[in-house]
Structures are given as structure tokens and as C-alpha cells.
Amino acid sequence: MNLIRIKHTDQLVIKAKDEFQKGHYQIAWQYLEDAHIFSQPYPVVHTFVHWTMLCFAFRLRDMSEFFGQVLRLVLAAPAS
């Protein structure tokens, strides 16, 4: 496992949560998209990033994104 890559992914998720709390939703999503790319080789981390995206979508009441993330969660671990 590349611990530097995993740590970077964790930092991106933390930044996303911070920006989300400030109401900077576009910036938060960009951090999550970057975290998604870095997390792809690691099934557990990748699934966690999708879970975070699902939670953001739910809080924003973005149902198309929410249901898209539900589907991705089902596929995230096996596809990583």
C-alpha cells in the first residue's frame, strides 16, 4: 500500500469537509473528485470516498447524485 497516497486522499477528504461546512460546495466537490482519483487503487479508501460523496449529495438534496453514489458504492470495492 502506498501510505503517502492514502494520507493525501485523507487530507483531501478533510479539506472537502471543511469547505462543505463553509458552504463552498463547488470547492468541496473538487476535493472529493481529486480524492476519488487518488483512492481508486485501494478498495476501502475508495469506498469511503464514495460514502462521503453520498453524504454530501444527501445533505445538498441532490437526488441524482445521491442515487448515482449508491450505485457507485455497490461497485466501488469490487472495481478498485
PDB file of N, CA, C and O in Angstrom:
ATOM      1  N   MET A   1       0.840  -1.189   0.000  1.00  0.00           N
ATOM      2  CA  MET A   1       0.000   0.000   0.000  1.00  0.00           C
ATOM      3  C   MET A   1       0.882   1.249   0.000  1.00  0.00           C
ATOM      4  O   MET A   1       1.887   1.309   0.708  1.00  0.00           O
ATOM      5  N   ASN A   2       0.512   2.202  -0.768  1.00  0.00           N
ATOM      6  CA  ASN A   2       1.232   3.461  -0.800  1.00  0.00           C
ATOM      7  C   ASN A   2       0.626   4.394   0.249  1.00  0.00           C
ATOM      8  O   ASN A   2      -0.396   5.038   0.010  1.00  0.00           O
ATOM      9  N   LEU A   3       1.274   4.456   1.413  1.00  0.00           N
ATOM     10  CA  LEU A   3       0.710   5.227   2.523  1.00  0.00           C
ATOM     11  C   LEU A   3       0.672   6.724   2.237  1.00  0.00           C
ATOM     12  O   LEU A   3      -0.195   7.431   2.751  1.00  0.00           O
ATOM     13  N   ILE A   4       1.595   7.210   1.429  1.00  0.00           N
ATOM     14  CA  ILE A   4       1.585   8.632   1.070  1.00  0.00           C
ATOM     15  C   ILE A   4       0.328   8.957   0.273  1.00  0.00           C
ATOM     16  O   ILE A   4      -0.316   9.982   0.496  1.00  0.00           O
ATOM     17  N   ARG A   5      -0.011   8.075  -0.654  1.00  0.00           N
ATOM     18  CA  ARG A   5      -1.207   8.278  -1.481  1.00  0.00           C
ATOM     19  C   ARG A   5      -2.474   8.237  -0.625  1.00  0.00           C
ATOM     20  O   ARG A   5      -3.380   9.048  -0.815  1.00  0.00           O
ATOM     21  N   ILE A   6      -2.534   7.300   0.311  1.00  0.00           N
ATOM     22  CA  ILE A   6      -3.698   7.184   1.189  1.00  0.00           C
ATOM     23  C   ILE A   6      -3.798   8.410   2.100  1.00  0.00           C
ATOM     24  O   ILE A   6      -4.887   8.945   2.307  1.00  0.00           O
ATOM     25  N   LYS A   7      -2.657   8.853   2.645  1.00  0.00           N
ATOM     26  CA  LYS A   7      -2.669  10.038   3.510  1.00  0.00           C
ATOM     27  C   LYS A   7      -3.127  11.264   2.722  1.00  0.00           C
ATOM     28  O   LYS A   7      -3.889  12.085   3.234  1.00  0.00           O
ATOM     29  N   HIS A   8      -2.668  11.387   1.494  1.00  0.00           N
ATOM     30  CA  HIS A   8      -3.087  12.523   0.653  1.00  0.00           C
ATOM     31  C   HIS A   8      -4.605  12.469   0.415  1.00  0.00           C
ATOM     32  O   HIS A   8      -5.280  13.497   0.463  1.00  0.00           O
ATOM     33  N   THR A   9      -5.126  11.283   0.163  1.00  0.00           N
ATOM     34  CA  THR A   9      -6.570  11.127  -0.018  1.00  0.00           C
ATOM     35  C   THR A   9      -7.318  11.569   1.236  1.00  0.00           C
ATOM     36  O   THR A   9      -8.315  12.285   1.150  1.00  0.00           O
ATOM     37  N   ASP A  10      -6.836  11.145   2.389  1.00  0.00           N
ATOM     38  CA  ASP A  10      -7.463  11.546   3.654  1.00  0.00           C
ATOM     39  C   ASP A  10      -7.447  13.063   3.826  1.00  0.00           C
ATOM     40  O   ASP A  10      -8.431  13.653   4.273  1.00  0.00           O
ATOM     41  N   GLN A  11      -6.330  13.690   3.468  1.00  0.00           N
ATOM     42  CA  GLN A  11      -6.231  15.150   3.580  1.00  0.00           C
ATOM     43  C   GLN A  11      -7.225  15.841   2.647  1.00  0.00           C
ATOM     44  O   GLN A  11      -7.821  16.854   3.012  1.00  0.00           O
ATOM     45  N   LEU A  12      -7.403  15.296   1.450  1.00  0.00           N
ATOM     46  CA  LEU A  12      -8.367  15.871   0.513  1.00  0.00           C
ATOM     47  C   LEU A  12      -9.790  15.769   1.053  1.00  0.00           C
ATOM     48  O   LEU A  12     -10.579  16.702   0.906  1.00  0.00           O
ATOM     49  N   VAL A  13     -10.117  14.645   1.674  1.00  0.00           N
ATOM     50  CA  VAL A  13     -11.458  14.469   2.254  1.00  0.00           C
ATOM     51  C   VAL A  13     -11.665  15.455   3.407  1.00  0.00           C
ATOM     52  O   VAL A  13     -12.744  16.032   3.544  1.00  0.00           O
ATOM     53  N   ILE A  14     -10.649  15.646   4.222  1.00  0.00           N
ATOM     54  CA  ILE A  14     -10.737  16.608   5.331  1.00  0.00           C
ATOM     55  C   ILE A  14     -10.957  18.018   4.785  1.00  0.00           C
ATOM     56  O   ILE A  14     -11.787  18.765   5.302  1.00  0.00           O
ATOM     57  N   LYS A  15     -10.209  18.378   3.737  1.00  0.00           N
ATOM     58  CA  LYS A  15     -10.387  19.699   3.120  1.00  0.00           C
ATOM     59  C   LYS A  15     -11.790  19.837   2.532  1.00  0.00           C
ATOM     60  O   LYS A  15     -12.408  20.898   2.628  1.00  0.00           O
ATOM     61  N   ALA A  16     -12.286  18.763   1.927  1.00  0.00           N
ATOM     62  CA  ALA A  16     -13.641  18.794   1.359  1.00  0.00           C
ATOM     63  C   ALA A  16     -14.672  19.044   2.445  1.00  0.00           C
ATOM     64  O   ALA A  16     -15.576  19.861   2.268  1.00  0.00           O
ATOM     65  N   LYS A  17     -14.546  18.351   3.563  1.00  0.00           N
ATOM     66  CA  LYS A  17     -15.496  18.532   4.664  1.00  0.00           C
ATOM     67  C   LYS A  17     -15.428  19.950   5.212  1.00  0.00           C
ATOM     68  O   LYS A  17     -16.457  20.541   5.540  1.00  0.00           O
ATOM     69  N   ASP A  18     -14.226  20.494   5.312  1.00  0.00           N
ATOM     70  CA  ASP A  18     -14.052  21.862   5.802  1.00  0.00           C
ATOM     71  C   ASP A  18     -14.725  22.863   4.856  1.00  0.00           C
ATOM     72  O   ASP A  18     -15.438  23.759   5.306  1.00  0.00           O
ATOM     73  N   GLU A  19     -14.500  22.712   3.557  1.00  0.00           N
ATOM     74  CA  GLU A  19     -15.107  23.614   2.582  1.00  0.00           C
ATOM     75  C   GLU A  19     -16.632  23.453   2.546  1.00  0.00           C
ATOM     76  O   GLU A  19     -17.362  24.428   2.373  1.00  0.00           O
ATOM     77  N   PHE A  20     -17.096  22.228   2.709  1.00  0.00           N
ATOM     78  CA  PHE A  20     -18.541  21.984   2.731  1.00  0.00           C
ATOM     79  C   PHE A  20     -19.180  22.731   3.896  1.00  0.00           C
ATOM     80  O   PHE A  20     -20.231  23.353   3.739  1.00  0.00           O
ATOM     81  N   GLN A  21     -18.547  22.669   5.060  1.00  0.00           N
ATOM     82  CA  GLN A  21     -19.082  23.352   6.239  1.00  0.00           C
ATOM     83  C   GLN A  21     -19.121  24.859   6.050  1.00  0.00           C
ATOM     84  O   GLN A  21     -19.972  25.541   6.622  1.00  0.00           O
ATOM     85  N   LYS A  22     -18.197  25.379   5.246  1.00  0.00           N
ATOM     86  CA  LYS A  22     -18.167  26.821   4.964  1.00  0.00           C
ATOM     87  C   LYS A  22     -19.181  27.214   3.887  1.00  0.00           C
ATOM     88  O   LYS A  22     -19.390  28.398   3.623  1.00  0.00           O
ATOM     89  N   GLY A  23     -19.807  26.210   3.270  1.00  0.00           N
ATOM     90  CA  GLY A  23     -20.767  26.491   2.207  1.00  0.00           C
ATOM     91  C   GLY A  23     -20.130  26.602   0.832  1.00  0.00           C
ATOM     92  O   GLY A  23     -20.778  27.034  -0.121  1.00  0.00           O
ATOM     93  N   HIS A  24     -18.878  26.219   0.723  1.00  0.00           N
ATOM     94  CA  HIS A  24     -18.155  26.250  -0.554  1.00  0.00           C
ATOM     95  C   HIS A  24     -18.291  24.879  -1.222  1.00  0.00           C
ATOM     96  O   HIS A  24     -17.349  24.088  -1.263  1.00  0.00           O
ATOM     97  N   TYR A  25     -19.480  24.630  -1.738  1.00  0.00           N
ATOM     98  CA  TYR A  25     -19.800  23.295  -2.231  1.00  0.00           C
ATOM     99  C   TYR A  25     -19.012  22.898  -3.474  1.00  0.00           C
ATOM    100  O   TYR A  25     -18.614  21.740  -3.603  1.00  0.00           O
ATOM    101  N   GLN A  26     -18.780  23.829  -4.382  1.00  0.00           N
ATOM    102  CA  GLN A  26     -18.018  23.508  -5.602  1.00  0.00           C
ATOM    103  C   GLN A  26     -16.589  23.101  -5.253  1.00  0.00           C
ATOM    104  O   GLN A  26     -16.052  22.139  -5.802  1.00  0.00           O
ATOM    105  N   ILE A  27     -15.987  23.846  -4.335  1.00  0.00           N
ATOM    106  CA  ILE A  27     -14.614  23.523  -3.917  1.00  0.00           C
ATOM    107  C   ILE A  27     -14.597  22.171  -3.211  1.00  0.00           C
ATOM    108  O   ILE A  27     -13.694  21.362  -3.426  1.00  0.00           O
ATOM    109  N   ALA A  28     -15.595  21.930  -2.370  1.00  0.00           N
ATOM    110  CA  ALA A  28     -15.678  20.652  -1.655  1.00  0.00           C
ATOM    111  C   ALA A  28     -15.766  19.488  -2.639  1.00  0.00           C
ATOM    112  O   ALA A  28     -15.078  18.481  -2.474  1.00  0.00           O
ATOM    113  N   TRP A  29     -16.612  19.624  -3.661  1.00  0.00           N
ATOM    114  CA  TRP A  29     -16.751  18.545  -4.651  1.00  0.00           C
ATOM    115  C   TRP A  29     -15.445  18.328  -5.406  1.00  0.00           C
ATOM    116  O   TRP A  29     -15.090  17.192  -5.722  1.00  0.00           O
ATOM    117  N   GLN A  30     -14.723  19.423  -5.698  1.00  0.00           N
ATOM    118  CA  GLN A  30     -13.454  19.274  -6.414  1.00  0.00           C
ATOM    119  C   GLN A  30     -12.462  18.469  -5.572  1.00  0.00           C
ATOM    120  O   GLN A  30     -11.762  17.598  -6.090  1.00  0.00           O
ATOM    121  N   TYR A  31     -12.407  18.763  -4.284  1.00  0.00           N
ATOM    122  CA  TYR A  31     -11.536  17.980  -3.400  1.00  0.00           C
ATOM    123  C   TYR A  31     -11.956  16.509  -3.393  1.00  0.00           C
ATOM    124  O   TYR A  31     -11.109  15.616  -3.419  1.00  0.00           O
ATOM    125  N   LEU A  32     -13.261  16.262  -3.356  1.00  0.00           N
ATOM    126  CA  LEU A  32     -13.721  14.873  -3.359  1.00  0.00           C
ATOM    127  C   LEU A  32     -13.406  14.178  -4.687  1.00  0.00           C
ATOM    128  O   LEU A  32     -13.059  12.997  -4.699  1.00  0.00           O
ATOM    129  N   GLU A  33     -13.523  14.890  -5.784  1.00  0.00           N
ATOM    130  CA  GLU A  33     -13.177  14.301  -7.078  1.00  0.00           C
ATOM    131  C   GLU A  33     -11.692  13.943  -7.126  1.00  0.00           C
ATOM    132  O   GLU A  33     -11.315  12.893  -7.646  1.00  0.00           O
ATOM    133  N   ASP A  34     -10.854  14.826  -6.580  1.00  0.00           N
ATOM    134  CA  ASP A  34      -9.420  14.526  -6.521  1.00  0.00           C
ATOM    135  C   ASP A  34      -9.150  13.328  -5.608  1.00  0.00           C
ATOM    136  O   ASP A  34      -8.348  12.453  -5.934  1.00  0.00           O
ATOM    137  N   ALA A  35      -9.831  13.304  -4.462  1.00  0.00           N
ATOM    138  CA  ALA A  35      -9.683  12.178  -3.537  1.00  0.00           C
ATOM    139  C   ALA A  35     -10.113  10.877  -4.204  1.00  0.00           C
ATOM    140  O   ALA A  35      -9.505   9.828  -3.993  1.00  0.00           O
ATOM    141  N   HIS A  36     -11.165  10.959  -5.008  1.00  0.00           N
ATOM    142  CA  HIS A  36     -11.654   9.781  -5.721  1.00  0.00           C
ATOM    143  C   HIS A  36     -10.567   9.213  -6.633  1.00  0.00           C
ATOM    144  O   HIS A  36     -10.351   8.002  -6.668  1.00  0.00           O
ATOM    145  N   ILE A  37      -9.900  10.074  -7.357  1.00  0.00           N
ATOM    146  CA  ILE A  37      -8.843   9.623  -8.273  1.00  0.00           C
ATOM    147  C   ILE A  37      -7.706   8.955  -7.497  1.00  0.00           C
ATOM    148  O   ILE A  37      -7.232   7.885  -7.879  1.00  0.00           O
ATOM    149  N   PHE A  38      -7.275   9.587  -6.414  1.00  0.00           N
ATOM    150  CA  PHE A  38      -6.165   9.029  -5.632  1.00  0.00           C
ATOM    151  C   PHE A  38      -6.537   7.722  -4.940  1.00  0.00           C
ATOM    152  O   PHE A  38      -5.672   6.879  -4.701  1.00  0.00           O
ATOM    153  N   SER A  39      -7.813   7.548  -4.618  1.00  0.00           N
ATOM    154  CA  SER A  39      -8.232   6.384  -3.831  1.00  0.00           C
ATOM    155  C   SER A  39      -8.515   5.136  -4.662  1.00  0.00           C
ATOM    156  O   SER A  39      -8.664   4.052  -4.098  1.00  0.00           O
ATOM    157  N   GLN A  40      -8.592   5.256  -5.966  1.00  0.00           N
ATOM    158  CA  GLN A  40      -9.043   4.136  -6.794  1.00  0.00           C
ATOM    159  C   GLN A  40      -8.279   2.823  -6.595  1.00  0.00           C
ATOM    160  O   GLN A  40      -8.905   1.765  -6.653  1.00  0.00           O
ATOM    161  N   PRO A  41      -6.977   2.833  -6.368  1.00  0.00           N
ATOM    162  CA  PRO A  41      -6.299   1.536  -6.190  1.00  0.00           C
ATOM    163  C   PRO A  41      -6.586   0.836  -4.849  1.00  0.00           C
ATOM    164  O   PRO A  41      -6.202  -0.318  -4.661  1.00  0.00           O
ATOM    165  N   TYR A  42      -7.254   1.524  -3.929  1.00  0.00           N
ATOM    166  CA  TYR A  42      -7.440   0.990  -2.577  1.00  0.00           C
ATOM    167  C   TYR A  42      -8.931   0.850  -2.267  1.00  0.00           C
ATOM    168  O   TYR A  42      -9.592   1.848  -1.981  1.00  0.00           O
ATOM    169  N   PRO A  43      -9.465  -0.357  -2.318  1.00  0.00           N
ATOM    170  CA  PRO A  43     -10.916  -0.566  -2.202  1.00  0.00           C
ATOM    171  C   PRO A  43     -11.572   0.068  -0.977  1.00  0.00           C
ATOM    172  O   PRO A  43     -12.644   0.661  -1.099  1.00  0.00           O
ATOM    173  N   VAL A  44     -10.963  -0.040   0.178  1.00  0.00           N
ATOM    174  CA  VAL A  44     -11.591   0.503   1.392  1.00  0.00           C
ATOM    175  C   VAL A  44     -11.619   2.028   1.336  1.00  0.00           C
ATOM    176  O   VAL A  44     -12.642   2.647   1.628  1.00  0.00           O
ATOM    177  N   VAL A  45     -10.500   2.626   0.962  1.00  0.00           N
ATOM    178  CA  VAL A  45     -10.421   4.084   0.886  1.00  0.00           C
ATOM    179  C   VAL A  45     -11.341   4.600  -0.220  1.00  0.00           C
ATOM    180  O   VAL A  45     -12.031   5.604  -0.039  1.00  0.00           O
ATOM    181  N   HIS A  46     -11.350   3.918  -1.356  1.00  0.00           N
ATOM    182  CA  HIS A  46     -12.199   4.303  -2.480  1.00  0.00           C
ATOM    183  C   HIS A  46     -13.679   4.274  -2.071  1.00  0.00           C
ATOM    184  O   HIS A  46     -14.437   5.189  -2.392  1.00  0.00           O
ATOM    185  N   THR A  47     -14.068   3.235  -1.376  1.00  0.00           N
ATOM    186  CA  THR A  47     -15.450   3.118  -0.908  1.00  0.00           C
ATOM    187  C   THR A  47     -15.779   4.237   0.074  1.00  0.00           C
ATOM    188  O   THR A  47     -16.877   4.793   0.043  1.00  0.00           O
ATOM    189  N   PHE A  48     -14.828   4.565   0.943  1.00  0.00           N
ATOM    190  CA  PHE A  48     -15.032   5.658   1.902  1.00  0.00           C
ATOM    191  C   PHE A  48     -15.250   6.992   1.179  1.00  0.00           C
ATOM    192  O   PHE A  48     -16.105   7.780   1.585  1.00  0.00           O
ATOM    193  N   VAL A  49     -14.496   7.248   0.127  1.00  0.00           N
ATOM    194  CA  VAL A  49     -14.663   8.490  -0.633  1.00  0.00           C
ATOM    195  C   VAL A  49     -16.059   8.532  -1.254  1.00  0.00           C
ATOM    196  O   VAL A  49     -16.719   9.571  -1.233  1.00  0.00           O
ATOM    197  N   HIS A  50     -16.506   7.405  -1.806  1.00  0.00           N
ATOM    198  CA  HIS A  50     -17.865   7.370  -2.366  1.00  0.00           C
ATOM    199  C   HIS A  50     -18.908   7.574  -1.272  1.00  0.00           C
ATOM    200  O   HIS A  50     -19.921   8.232  -1.506  1.00  0.00           O
ATOM    201  N   TRP A  51     -18.682   7.027  -0.095  1.00  0.00           N
ATOM    202  CA  TRP A  51     -19.598   7.221   1.028  1.00  0.00           C
ATOM    203  C   TRP A  51     -19.679   8.710   1.386  1.00  0.00           C
ATOM    204  O   TRP A  51     -20.765   9.234   1.631  1.00  0.00           O
ATOM    205  N   THR A  52     -18.539   9.377   1.412  1.00  0.00           N
ATOM    206  CA  THR A  52     -18.511  10.812   1.710  1.00  0.00           C
ATOM    207  C   THR A  52     -19.274  11.589   0.643  1.00  0.00           C
ATOM    208  O   THR A  52     -20.017  12.518   0.960  1.00  0.00           O
ATOM    209  N   MET A  53     -19.093  11.211  -0.620  1.00  0.00           N
ATOM    210  CA  MET A  53     -19.827  11.863  -1.705  1.00  0.00           C
ATOM    211  C   MET A  53     -21.339  11.646  -1.547  1.00  0.00           C
ATOM    212  O   MET A  53     -22.129  12.560  -1.780  1.00  0.00           O
ATOM    213  N   LEU A  54     -21.725  10.451  -1.157  1.00  0.00           N
ATOM    214  CA  LEU A  54     -23.137  10.140  -0.931  1.00  0.00           C
ATOM    215  C   LEU A  54     -23.698  11.025   0.175  1.00  0.00           C
ATOM    216  O   LEU A  54     -24.795  11.566   0.039  1.00  0.00           O
ATOM    217  N   CYS A  55     -22.959  11.176   1.261  1.00  0.00           N
ATOM    218  CA  CYS A  55     -23.410  12.019   2.377  1.00  0.00           C
ATOM    219  C   CYS A  55     -23.543  13.479   1.950  1.00  0.00           C
ATOM    220  O   CYS A  55     -24.508  14.148   2.319  1.00  0.00           O
ATOM    221  N   PHE A  56     -22.580  13.974   1.177  1.00  0.00           N
ATOM    222  CA  PHE A  56     -22.662  15.349   0.681  1.00  0.00           C
ATOM    223  C   PHE A  56     -23.898  15.516  -0.194  1.00  0.00           C
ATOM    224  O   PHE A  56     -24.645  16.483  -0.042  1.00  0.00           O
ATOM    225  N   ALA A  57     -24.113  14.578  -1.106  1.00  0.00           N
ATOM    226  CA  ALA A  57     -25.259  14.658  -2.018  1.00  0.00           C
ATOM    227  C   ALA A  57     -26.570  14.662  -1.229  1.00  0.00           C
ATOM    228  O   ALA A  57     -27.499  15.395  -1.567  1.00  0.00           O
ATOM    229  N   PHE A  58     -26.641  13.852  -0.190  1.00  0.00           N
ATOM    230  CA  PHE A  58     -27.849  13.800   0.644  1.00  0.00           C
ATOM    231  C   PHE A  58     -28.077  15.140   1.333  1.00  0.00           C
ATOM    232  O   PHE A  58     -29.199  15.646   1.359  1.00  0.00           O
ATOM    233  N   ARG A  59     -27.018  15.710   1.888  1.00  0.00           N
ATOM    234  CA  ARG A  59     -27.151  16.989   2.600  1.00  0.00           C
ATOM    235  C   ARG A  59     -27.533  18.125   1.655  1.00  0.00           C
ATOM    236  O   ARG A  59     -28.189  19.085   2.058  1.00  0.00           O
ATOM    237  N   LEU A  60     -27.117  18.007   0.393  1.00  0.00           N
ATOM    238  CA  LEU A  60     -27.465  19.023  -0.607  1.00  0.00           C
ATOM    239  C   LEU A  60     -28.806  18.741  -1.282  1.00  0.00           C
ATOM    240  O   LEU A  60     -29.285  19.538  -2.089  1.00  0.00           O
ATOM    241  N   ARG A  61     -29.404  17.604  -0.942  1.00  0.00           N
ATOM    242  CA  ARG A  61     -30.666  17.167  -1.536  1.00  0.00           C
ATOM    243  C   ARG A  61     -30.543  16.981  -3.054  1.00  0.00           C
ATOM    244  O   ARG A  61     -31.487  17.229  -3.804  1.00  0.00           O
ATOM    245  N   ASP A  62     -29.377  16.545  -3.476  1.00  0.00           N
ATOM    246  CA  ASP A  62     -29.118  16.272  -4.894  1.00  0.00           C
ATOM    247  C   ASP A  62     -29.381  14.786  -5.120  1.00  0.00           C
ATOM    248  O   ASP A  62     -28.478  13.958  -5.005  1.00  0.00           O
ATOM    249  N   MET A  63     -30.626  14.465  -5.443  1.00  0.00           N
ATOM    250  CA  MET A  63     -31.036  13.063  -5.513  1.00  0.00           C
ATOM    251  C   MET A  63     -30.398  12.308  -6.678  1.00  0.00           C
ATOM    252  O   MET A  63     -30.135  11.112  -6.556  1.00  0.00           O
ATOM    253  N   SER A  64     -30.146  12.970  -7.792  1.00  0.00           N
ATOM    254  CA  SER A  64     -29.496  12.255  -8.897  1.00  0.00           C
ATOM    255  C   SER A  64     -28.072  11.866  -8.501  1.00  0.00           C
ATOM    256  O   SER A  64     -27.626  10.757  -8.796  1.00  0.00           O
ATOM    257  N   GLU A  65     -27.362  12.770  -7.836  1.00  0.00           N
ATOM    258  CA  GLU A  65     -26.014  12.444  -7.354  1.00  0.00           C
ATOM    259  C   GLU A  65     -26.089  11.393  -6.256  1.00  0.00           C
ATOM    260  O   GLU A  65     -25.261  10.483  -6.203  1.00  0.00           O
ATOM    261  N   PHE A  66     -27.072  11.516  -5.387  1.00  0.00           N
ATOM    262  CA  PHE A  66     -27.239  10.563  -4.292  1.00  0.00           C
ATOM    263  C   PHE A  66     -27.411   9.140  -4.832  1.00  0.00           C
ATOM    264  O   PHE A  66     -26.703   8.223  -4.415  1.00  0.00           O
ATOM    265  N   PHE A  67     -28.350   8.963  -5.756  1.00  0.00           N
ATOM    266  CA  PHE A  67     -28.587   7.618  -6.279  1.00  0.00           C
ATOM    267  C   PHE A  67     -27.423   7.133  -7.142  1.00  0.00           C
ATOM    268  O   PHE A  67     -27.153   5.934  -7.209  1.00  0.00           O
ATOM    269  N   GLY A  68     -26.738   8.064  -7.798  1.00  0.00           N
ATOM    270  CA  GLY A  68     -25.526   7.694  -8.529  1.00  0.00           C
ATOM    271  C   GLY A  68     -24.451   7.172  -7.589  1.00  0.00           C
ATOM    272  O   GLY A  68     -23.731   6.230  -7.921  1.00  0.00           O
ATOM    273  N   GLN A  69     -24.343   7.783  -6.422  1.00  0.00           N
ATOM    274  CA  GLN A  69     -23.349   7.324  -5.444  1.00  0.00           C
ATOM    275  C   GLN A  69     -23.757   5.987  -4.815  1.00  0.00           C
ATOM    276  O   GLN A  69     -22.898   5.167  -4.491  1.00  0.00           O
ATOM    277  N   VAL A  70     -25.049   5.770  -4.646  1.00  0.00           N
ATOM    278  CA  VAL A  70     -25.498   4.454  -4.146  1.00  0.00           C
ATOM    279  C   VAL A  70     -25.015   3.366  -5.100  1.00  0.00           C
ATOM    280  O   VAL A  70     -24.476   2.346  -4.671  1.00  0.00           O
ATOM    281  N   LEU A  71     -25.213   3.591  -6.388  1.00  0.00           N
ATOM    282  CA  LEU A  71     -24.752   2.624  -7.388  1.00  0.00           C
ATOM    283  C   LEU A  71     -23.235   2.466  -7.334  1.00  0.00           C
ATOM    284  O   LEU A  71     -22.718   1.350  -7.378  1.00  0.00           O
ATOM    285  N   ARG A  72     -22.539   3.574  -7.241  1.00  0.00           N
ATOM    286  CA  ARG A  72     -21.071   3.516  -7.181  1.00  0.00           C
ATOM    287  C   ARG A  72     -20.581   2.802  -5.937  1.00  0.00           C
ATOM    288  O   ARG A  72     -19.572   2.099  -5.984  1.00  0.00           O
ATOM    289  N   LEU A  73     -21.281   2.973  -4.822  1.00  0.00           N
ATOM    290  CA  LEU A  73     -20.882   2.274  -3.601  1.00  0.00           C
ATOM    291  C   LEU A  73     -20.957   0.767  -3.764  1.00  0.00           C
ATOM    292  O   LEU A  73     -20.118   0.031  -3.244  1.00  0.00           O
ATOM    293  N   VAL A  74     -21.952   0.327  -4.478  1.00  0.00           N
ATOM    294  CA  VAL A  74     -22.100  -1.109  -4.740  1.00  0.00           C
ATOM    295  C   VAL A  74     -20.929  -1.611  -5.600  1.00  0.00           C
ATOM    296  O   VAL A  74     -20.473  -2.744  -5.443  1.00  0.00           O
ATOM    297  N   LEU A  75     -20.455  -0.756  -6.504  1.00  0.00           N
ATOM    298  CA  LEU A  75     -19.396  -1.163  -7.435  1.00  0.00           C
ATOM    299  C   LEU A  75     -17.997  -0.760  -7.003  1.00  0.00           C
ATOM    300  O   LEU A  75     -17.024  -1.290  -7.538  1.00  0.00           O
ATOM    301  N   ALA A  76     -17.860   0.164  -6.049  1.00  0.00           N
ATOM    302  CA  ALA A  76     -16.554   0.747  -5.719  1.00  0.00           C
ATOM    303  C   ALA A  76     -15.528  -0.280  -5.267  1.00  0.00           C
ATOM    304  O   ALA A  76     -14.426  -0.330  -5.812  1.00  0.00           O
ATOM    305  N   ALA A  77     -15.867  -1.089  -4.293  1.00  0.00           N
ATOM    306  CA  ALA A  77     -14.880  -2.036  -3.764  1.00  0.00           C
ATOM    307  C   ALA A  77     -14.470  -3.092  -4.806  1.00  0.00           C
ATOM    308  O   ALA A  77     -13.275  -3.310  -5.008  1.00  0.00           O
ATOM    309  N   PRO A  78     -15.432  -3.749  -5.470  1.00  0.00           N
ATOM    310  CA  PRO A  78     -15.013  -4.778  -6.434  1.00  0.00           C
ATOM    311  C   PRO A  78     -14.281  -4.202  -7.643  1.00  0.00           C
ATOM    312  O   PRO A  78     -13.447  -4.880  -8.244  1.00  0.00           O
ATOM    313  N   ALA A  79     -14.587  -2.958  -8.002  1.00  0.00           N
ATOM    314  CA  ALA A  79     -13.975  -2.365  -9.200  1.00  0.00           C
ATOM    315  C   ALA A  79     -12.623  -1.745  -8.923  1.00  0.00           C
ATOM    316  O   ALA A  79     -11.901  -1.392  -9.856  1.00  0.00           O
ATOM    317  N   SER A  80     -12.267  -1.606  -7.656  1.00  0.00           N
ATOM    318  CA  SER A  80     -10.980  -0.957  -7.326  1.00  0.00           C
ATOM    319  C   SER A  80      -9.819  -1.877  -7.628  1.00  0.00           C
ATOM    320  O   SER A  80      -8.665  -1.504  -7.415  1.00  0.00           O
TER     321      SER A  80
END
